[in-house]
Each structure stands twice: as C-alpha cells, then as structure tokens.
Amino acid sequence: MKNSHLILTSLIACTVFSCKKDELAGAKSQYAKLIVGTWKAYQQNTKVYDLTTNELLKDSTVNFTDANAGRAFTEIYNGDGSAYVTVQTRKLGALVATTDTTSYLKYTILGANLNLKQNIGGTETKPILTLTLTVMGLQSTRTGTLNAGWGLESDAPYKIIQGTYYTRQ
C-alpha cells in the first residue's frame, strides 16, 4: 500500500511540474507571434555602472512624451523575420521630410531573448522583459562612454543597461 502511495505521489508531482514547465514554454513560444507589428517607445530607463566595482552610478528614466516626444522611436517587426528601427519624421525643408531607418537582416526569438542580426554586420541579443498584445519591454547591455551631460567622465568606459518600453501602434 505504501509503495502505491509513493508511486501515485511521484506521478502527481511529475504532472504538476511538467504542466508548469509547459505553461512557461508555451508563453515563450508565443513571443514570436506577439512581437509582429509596430511598436513605439514610450519610456527608457538607463542605468550606468562602474566597470570595476559594478557600483550603480546613475539611474535615469526618460518618458517619450511632451518635451521628449521628438526623441521617441519606432520598431517594426515583420512576420518574415525582418525588423526596422525608425525615428520621428523630421523636416529637411518646406517640402521635404525624412525618416532615418536602420534595417536588420533578421530577428529571431530564442526563449526570452530577441536576437537581431544587423545588415551592417554584428548581432545584438536583447532579453525580453515583457511582451503582451499591447506592451513590450526590451533590455540592452553595452560597454561604452557617455557624453558630458551625464556628469561622469566622458572618456571613461561604463557598463550601460537600458530597459526600453513600447506600446503597440
């Protein structure tokens, strides 16, 4: 009798754990379908860390509304795996307007990561922070220098982590 209870308990535990794993895998498998569309950035959080100590030096959030609306950008993900990043249209003259666009050869989603392969070479992997029918959050990490506006040394390298949040258009 004890052996049958042990076997039954083991089967129930396996079933529960496999269901949770499948639910998580199912949610991530939907990312490829959910990402297709046009996404406009509405907020970007930037954290700057010291490369040696990993100490957080700056934490800044920009909302792309009101005075910052002109800094908003759009990302377009097509069903064929191509993607484009654009900025606001700007006027070059009275009758001429332009939009800067960077094209990627392709994007793929592996687990909870968005992988971008640029047409000029190189790849970038962005962890997906959130992705629903209406909101997307992506993270990017890089090492680089900052302009003088940050109040840090402009010739020193830093670890920069940005979380960008978008709404579907």
C-alpha positions as CSV (number, residue, x, y, z in Angstrom):
1,M,0.0,0.0,0.0
2,K,2.8,2.4,0.9
3,N,4.5,1.7,-2.5
4,S,1.4,2.5,-4.4
5,H,1.0,5.9,-2.5
6,L,4.7,6.7,-3.2
7,I,4.2,5.9,-6.9
8,L,1.0,7.9,-7.0
9,T,2.6,10.9,-5.3
10,S,5.5,10.8,-7.6
11,L,3.2,10.7,-10.7
12,I,1.2,13.7,-9.4
13,A,4.4,15.7,-8.7
14,C,5.8,14.9,-12.2
15,T,2.5,16.0,-13.7
16,V,2.4,19.3,-11.7
17,F,6.0,20.2,-12.6
18,S,5.6,19.3,-16.2
19,C,2.5,21.4,-16.5
20,K,4.2,24.5,-15.1
21,K,7.2,23.9,-17.4
22,D,4.9,23.6,-20.4
23,E,3.0,26.8,-19.5
24,L,6.3,28.7,-19.3
25,A,7.5,27.2,-22.6
26,G,4.1,28.0,-24.2
27,A,4.2,31.6,-23.1
28,K,7.7,32.0,-24.6
29,S,6.7,30.2,-27.8
30,Q,4.0,32.9,-28.2
31,Y,6.7,35.7,-28.3
32,A,7.3,35.1,-32.0
33,K,3.7,35.8,-32.8
34,L,3.2,38.6,-30.3
35,I,6.2,40.6,-31.5
36,V,5.0,41.0,-35.1
37,G,3.8,44.6,-35.5
38,T,4.8,48.2,-35.0
39,W,6.0,49.3,-31.5
40,K,6.6,52.9,-30.4
41,A,8.9,53.6,-27.5
42,Y,7.2,55.4,-24.6
43,Q,9.9,55.1,-21.8
44,Q,13.6,54.3,-21.5
45,N,15.4,53.6,-18.2
46,T,19.2,53.8,-18.3
47,K,21.5,52.6,-15.5
48,V,25.2,53.3,-15.6
49,Y,27.6,51.1,-13.7
50,D,31.3,51.4,-12.9
51,L,33.1,48.6,-14.8
52,T,35.5,47.8,-11.9
53,T,33.2,47.8,-8.9
54,N,29.8,47.3,-10.6
55,E,28.6,50.2,-8.5
56,L,25.4,51.9,-9.8
57,L,26.5,55.5,-10.7
58,K,23.4,56.9,-12.5
59,D,19.8,55.8,-12.9
60,S,17.7,57.8,-15.3
61,T,14.3,57.4,-16.8
62,V,13.0,59.3,-19.9
63,N,9.4,59.3,-20.9
64,F,8.9,60.0,-24.6
65,T,6.0,62.4,-24.1
66,D,5.6,66.2,-24.1
67,A,9.1,67.8,-24.4
68,N,10.7,64.4,-25.2
69,A,8.2,63.2,-27.7
70,G,10.5,64.0,-30.6
71,R,13.0,61.5,-29.2
72,A,10.6,58.6,-29.5
73,F,11.4,55.8,-32.0
74,T,9.5,53.0,-33.5
75,E,10.5,49.4,-34.0
76,I,8.7,47.3,-36.7
77,Y,8.9,43.5,-36.6
78,N,7.5,41.7,-39.7
79,G,6.3,38.2,-39.8
80,D,9.1,37.2,-42.3
81,G,11.7,37.9,-39.6
82,S,12.8,41.3,-40.8
83,A,12.8,44.3,-38.5
84,Y,13.3,48.1,-38.8
85,V,14.0,50.8,-36.2
86,T,12.9,54.3,-37.2
87,V,12.9,57.8,-35.5
88,Q,10.4,60.6,-35.8
89,T,10.0,62.1,-39.2
90,R,11.9,65.4,-39.5
91,K,11.7,68.2,-42.0
92,L,14.6,68.9,-44.2
93,G,12.9,71.8,-45.9
94,A,9.5,73.2,-46.7
95,L,8.5,70.3,-48.9
96,V,10.9,67.5,-47.9
97,A,10.7,65.3,-44.9
98,T,12.8,62.3,-43.9
99,T,12.8,59.4,-41.5
100,D,16.0,57.7,-40.5
101,T,15.7,53.9,-40.6
102,T,18.1,51.2,-39.6
103,S,17.3,47.8,-41.2
104,Y,18.1,44.5,-39.7
105,L,18.6,41.4,-41.9
106,K,16.6,39.3,-39.5
107,Y,15.4,38.8,-36.0
108,T,14.8,35.6,-34.1
109,I,13.5,34.8,-30.7
110,L,15.1,32.1,-28.6
111,G,13.5,31.6,-25.3
112,A,13.1,35.0,-23.7
113,N,15.7,36.7,-25.9
114,L,15.3,38.8,-29.0
115,N,18.3,38.3,-31.4
116,L,18.9,41.0,-34.0
117,K,21.3,40.4,-36.9
118,Q,22.1,43.8,-38.5
119,N,22.6,44.3,-42.2
120,I,25.9,46.1,-41.5
121,G,27.2,43.1,-39.5
122,G,27.1,42.1,-35.9
123,T,24.4,40.8,-33.7
124,E,22.7,42.0,-30.6
125,T,20.7,40.0,-28.1
126,K,18.1,41.8,-26.0
127,P,16.4,40.0,-23.2
128,I,12.6,40.4,-23.4
129,L,11.4,41.9,-20.1
130,T,7.7,41.8,-21.1
131,L,5.7,41.1,-24.2
132,T,1.9,41.1,-24.4
133,L,-0.5,42.2,-27.1
134,T,-0.1,45.8,-26.2
135,V,3.2,46.3,-24.3
136,M,6.8,45.2,-25.0
137,G,9.9,45.8,-22.8
138,L,13.4,45.0,-24.1
139,Q,16.7,45.3,-22.4
140,S,20.1,46.1,-23.9
141,T,23.5,46.0,-22.2
142,R,26.7,47.5,-23.6
143,T,30.0,49.0,-22.5
144,G,30.6,52.5,-23.7
145,T,31.4,56.1,-22.9
146,L,28.9,58.8,-22.1
147,N,28.5,62.5,-23.1
148,A,29.2,65.3,-20.7
149,G,25.5,65.6,-19.8
150,W,25.7,62.6,-17.5
151,G,28.1,64.3,-15.1
152,L,30.6,61.4,-15.3
153,E,34.0,61.2,-17.0
154,S,33.2,61.4,-20.7
155,D,36.3,59.4,-21.7
156,A,35.9,56.5,-19.3
157,P,34.0,53.3,-20.3
158,Y,31.0,52.3,-18.3
159,K,28.5,49.4,-18.3
160,I,25.2,50.7,-19.6
161,I,21.9,48.8,-19.2
162,Q,18.8,50.2,-20.9
163,G,15.3,49.0,-20.5
164,T,13.0,50.3,-23.2
165,Y,9.2,50.0,-23.1
166,Y,6.9,50.2,-26.1
167,T,3.2,50.3,-26.9
168,R,1.8,48.6,-30.0
169,Q,0.7,51.1,-32.7
